[in-house]
């Protein structure tokens, strides 16, 4: 047998997820491999008629303390850590009656699922696995002799190797499994430490650990020369990471980023109140609208910027129906994401084989807390998710003229959208639809001018005689540092403005609004999105 091959004579199995366990263990048994197990895993194997020894046979101690102590013993860890070619290690095993363990199969207590289910503190504590990670780390360290499996998906891989190598595993496989094992325990500990930080109200813990599970290896990142991959975390927030992809080609790095932006934006609109659609391009909304139906909302959103909508992402806050699906597929669209979809709508989308359809099950809560991350050279930034919502804000009228009810409704709509536009952000809206959006400019006045120009261009495309900005309201994600951006909106035909306020020149801006006959309210909340 080649030097790097190690025959498997004994396997220790202790799993929380028992999917595929019995057929896997049966295949091991048929190869003459001695099976050792614990608790519920042992019972499942014994109930299936497989000969299985209790781990207590190796330790000489029964399971105790409600299962907290069962594998933390030299009889287990010696069998995992002993280097087979080391005479001292072999001598110690013989002197103390320690049997070698060549294959460890462990998946951990479902801590992440327990937290996601909203279980009480004590339940979460009891689902912190101790013996499992200790065994995994021991076996992974000794990968020169021991194979460790932490993922049900690797069962067939192990069986394939055993078949190919006459009951042995290769060093290359053991190394790959060891890497995966350490990544799993790292992600597990990261989930626990993050949960603890939340539980004790620590917003900036001295050490912040991150972990994720590969969802998809991508062809490349933002550009073809950049490697890319998509990882899922323990967070259960509905969205692109949790959605089912019903059809279409593989999502790209940019698709995932843009789809997340689209779904977070459309989630600002309560589906019990209104249908809403967001069309996103390069992580910025190019059209958002409400309507009595998804079809109406989509048609109104498309008017805002039909040129940019080509090749965009469409997010819906309600179940995709056939009428909306027929309209959406009329132009080239990269991704549609919705909570659910009718069978007829699914069939309509299926005619476009490259169009991805994602069903997320539900909408994310825009008010829910959470963390966002961004890397910088040598580190990363973390912050709480922007979960401020305009409906909870105390809007302060600061001009002589108060906004009408129609203007006030559009102000709230526009500020919801501005929250999801890259700064500096300016959003023109009228009758529950965007009519012009200016995004990502270094100067706020430039964003205001671009939004006004977009509104004029949208009118031309729609064959209308005057700019869509006439009679619209304007939302700004941050205060106007000077009156110029506000005056550009007034010149375009806007009648009301919603902004956070807080500038040193607020009095100057308010005076300019009064002179232009604008109504203006302050929110007291900024929505920078860099």
Helices and strands as residue ranges (DSSP letters): E 6-7, E 10-15, H 21-30, E 34-37, H 39-47, E 53-54, H 56-59, H 74-81, H 87-96, E 103-107, H 111-116, H 121-126, H 131-141, E 147-149, G 152-154, H 155-164, E 168-169, H 171-199, E 213-218, E 228-232, E 244-247, H 253-266, E 275-281, E 284-291, H 294-304, H 306-309, E 312-316, H 322-328, E 333-338, H 343-350, E 356-359, E 371-376, E 379-384, G 390-392, E 396-397, H 405-418, E 426-429, E 434-438, H 444-461, E 473-476, H 484-492, E 496-499, H 506-515, E 519-522
